[in-house]
Amino acid sequence: MEWENSKQLYEEACRWIPGGVNSPVRSARAVGMHPIFIKEAGGCRLVDEDGNTYIDYVGSWGPLIVGHSHPCVVEAVRKAAERGTSYGIPTRLETSMAQKVVEMVPSMEMVRMVSSGTEATMSAIRLARGYTGRKKIIKFNGCYHGHGDCLLVQSGSGVATLGIPGSPGIPEEIVRHTLSLPYNHLDGVRDVMERLGSEVAAIIVEPVAANMGVVPPRPGFLEGLRQLCDAHGAVLIFDEVITGFRLAAGGAQERFGVLPDVTCLGKIIGGGLPVGAYGGKREIMLKMAPAGDVYQAGTLSGNPLAMSAGLATLELLSQGGVYDALEEKGRYLAEGLSGAAKAAEVPMVMHRVGSLGCGFFTNEPVVDFESALKSNTRAYAVFFQEMLKEGVYLAPSQFEAFFVSLAHEKSHLDRTVDAAARALRRVKEELY
Ligand SMILES: *Cc1c(COP(=O)(O)O)cnc(C)c1O
């Protein structure tokens, strides 16, 4: 397999774009490569600029749960574009979207649309601080909540991939009120809440952590956070930017039966266009301007193209049997990959929740960021490259998830597992 065109395009991109990419996670440095450049996609298939095709398990990092360029989504965007791409004046589409979200997500009574997941979490934090009049926030190591200043502490995803703890450019004073604690360790949170609970505005958590690889919550962890927030008057924020509309129609909160006060959404809600949203209890949401005094705004918020793509996607997800199908596809793939690792005698801990999963190259349990970091990232790099040669596109980092979509059919999953069997044998030869 050749990547000559991608290589040239990357070199050209590096002259004009820092690192050649518009988001660090697209860099393939961690797996010892340059990124491949994509020309087009359809269903679960990607085509690169050298004409190679791949079965895609990134799906634009989660949004494309119905597959690339689904006809219903494309048609909705096309029709919307013909009526105008943006007005900056309200449309009925925004109300339809808000109603749809409230109908699907159990804890949400009102919702505000923004243009990215980062905006959603930043705004949710501001809202929680405005609502409680408190300053401190608690987050968890290895959870990524976008790149807002006060949340870019011990965050996973690209920051973990590059091996940097935080980021220059964020003054100490800004993160002074951010406490980052180990994921899945309720005792640690309880201790902090007992000491500082009356100063804590919010606890923000990925209900299934999916930016340090995939780490599900231990039984009782989310319930415990709910109780601690209730006991100390803090706002519980679920960052469901990945898990929302993926783990169930109502996201992780439906799947695990724990309801937050405020939910952040992104990715799937935009159907592949730039969208985020946050919402929750009416009483809290009415603090937002112009109903209340906490300010947040956006020129392109609720953009008609984005609302149309998102609504079309949510409609497709509202059809019966969709989540059972996703569950089954996820299970089939995860079991196939696990089996392939076992057969090749390569240590792998497989985590999966619904259609979201990750195989860690380690044989020790992965329960938090610390244990995730013990994975053999060199083994992952070899695996990634071998899978790429086999025509399977995985995230170019151990600390990301695989995303299965409705467009992945059994034949694609079988081809993936066959490819993994060969790739893992080569991982074994090179590293174990
Ligand atoms: C992707 C992600 C974000 C940030 O969303 P952007 O649209 O990239 O700004 C926030 N939280 C989680 C859990 C995410 O996975």
Ligand as a Chemical Component Dictionary entry (heavy atoms), coordinates in Angstrom:
data_LIG
# 
_chem_comp.id                   LIG 
_chem_comp.type                 NON-POLYMER 
_chem_comp.pdbx_formal_charge   0 
_chem_comp.three_letter_code    LIG 
# 
loop_
_chem_comp_atom.comp_id 
_chem_comp_atom.atom_id 
_chem_comp_atom.alt_atom_id 
_chem_comp_atom.type_symbol 
_chem_comp_atom.charge 
_chem_comp_atom.model_Cartn_x 
_chem_comp_atom.model_Cartn_y 
_chem_comp_atom.model_Cartn_z 
_chem_comp_atom.pdbx_ordinal 
LIG C1 C1 C 0 -14.967 15.522 21.587 1  
LIG C2 C2 C 0 -15.282 15.803 23.002 2  
LIG C3 C3 C 0 -15.446 17.114 23.478 3  
LIG C4 C4 C 0 -15.137 18.322 22.636 4  
LIG O1 O1 O 0 -15.974 18.447 21.547 5  
LIG P1 P1 P 0 -15.474 19.352 20.296 6  
LIG O2 O2 O 0 -16.657 19.377 19.391 7  
LIG O3 O3 O 0 -14.284 18.649 19.743 8  
LIG O4 O4 O 0 -15.133 20.682 20.830 9  
LIG C5 C5 C 0 -15.869 17.281 24.779 10 
LIG N1 N1 N 0 -16.123 16.235 25.571 11 
LIG C6 C6 C 0 -15.960 14.968 25.147 12 
LIG C7 C7 C 0 -16.288 13.849 26.071 13 
LIG C8 C8 C 0 -15.512 14.708 23.866 14 
LIG O5 O5 O 0 -15.307 13.459 23.468 15 
# 
loop_
_chem_comp_bond.comp_id 
_chem_comp_bond.atom_id_1 
_chem_comp_bond.atom_id_2 
_chem_comp_bond.value_order 
_chem_comp_bond.pdbx_ordinal 
LIG C1 C2 SING 1  
LIG C2 C3 SING 2  
LIG C2 C8 DOUB 3  
LIG C3 C4 SING 4  
LIG C3 C5 DOUB 5  
LIG C4 O1 SING 6  
LIG O1 P1 SING 7  
LIG P1 O2 DOUB 8  
LIG P1 O3 SING 9  
LIG P1 O4 SING 10 
LIG C5 N1 SING 11 
LIG N1 C6 DOUB 12 
LIG C6 C7 SING 13 
LIG C6 C8 SING 14 
LIG C8 O5 SING 15 
# 
